[in-house]
């Protein structure tokens, strides 16, 4: 995934499925300077993880 698509997903009111390592996640925030995002598991605990934008996949 690229940074522009992440921005579109964050600003969208639609529910867009995104996966990280085959697991559905919510994107909480973007760190443009690092090309990373903060995510947490869909339906899971609120534990957040910072991952590379390139490792995300839109379903």
C-alpha positions in Angstrom: 0.0 0.0 0.0 1.2 3.6 -0.5 1.0 6.7 1.7 -1.7 8.3 -0.4 -4.0 5.4 -0.2 -3.6 5.3 3.6 -4.6 9.0 3.7 -7.7 8.2 1.6 -8.7 5.3 3.9 -8.2 7.5 7.0 -10.4 10.2 5.6 -13.1 7.9 4.3 -16.4 7.3 6.1 -16.5 3.8 4.5 -15.3 0.7 6.3 -12.3 -0.4 4.2 -10.7 -3.7 5.1 -6.9 -3.6 5.6 -4.7 -6.4 6.6 -1.2 -6.7 8.1 0.4 -10.1 7.8 -3.0 -11.6 6.9 -4.8 -10.2 10.0 -7.4 -7.4 9.7 -6.4 -4.2 11.3 -7.7 -0.6 11.9 -5.4 2.2 10.9 -5.2 4.7 13.8 -2.6 7.2 12.7 0.0 7.8 10.0 3.6 8.9 10.5 4.5 10.3 7.1 8.1 11.1 8.1 8.7 7.4 8.9 6.4 5.9 6.2 4.7 4.0 9.0 1.2 3.7 10.5 -0.2 2.9 13.9 -2.7 0.0 13.8 -4.6 -2.2 16.1 -6.5 -5.5 15.5 -10.1 -5.4 14.3 -12.2 -6.8 17.2 -9.2 -7.2 19.3 -7.7 -5.4 22.2 -6.7 -1.8 21.8 -3.0 -2.6 21.8 -1.4 -0.6 19.0 1.6 -1.5 16.8 3.7 0.6 14.4 4.2 -1.0 11.0 5.5 -0.1 7.6 2.9 1.3 5.2 4.3 -1.1 2.5 3.3 -4.1 4.7 -0.4 -3.2 4.6 -2.8 -4.8 2.1 -6.2 -3.6 1.1 -8.8 -6.3 0.8 
